[in-house]
Amino acid sequence: MTSSTMIAQSAGSSNTSAWLSFTFAQFGAAALMAGLGIWFMPVDIIIKGYMLMANVFLVGSAFTLAKTIRDEHEARRFANRIEEARTEKLLMEVGRAG
């Protein structure tokens, strides 16, 4: 078992290898179709270059956005765990005093 698999399992990830394969294939197919669409577009090479750069930037920014959203979610989840632990500790102390 690789370390990335162990990390994913410990984080509660339930993605199967079939789902991971599907997502990679889906991304590859979308990139191929966008590339072919730009290649066969009946415009000058400078327009094709602009469209290619725009698509590369779009893909990069989509990855950045997805990572940022995931990081924010994980940070909130961690903060909620800390808050729950504090609340549980306070309730245990109140229970002992009573």
Secondary structure, DSSP 8 states (H G I E B T S, - for coil): --HHHHHHHHTT----HHHHHHHHHHHHHHHHHHHHHHHT-SS-HHHHHHHHHHHHHHHHHHHHHHHHHHHHHHHHHHHHHHHHHHHHHHHHHHHHH-
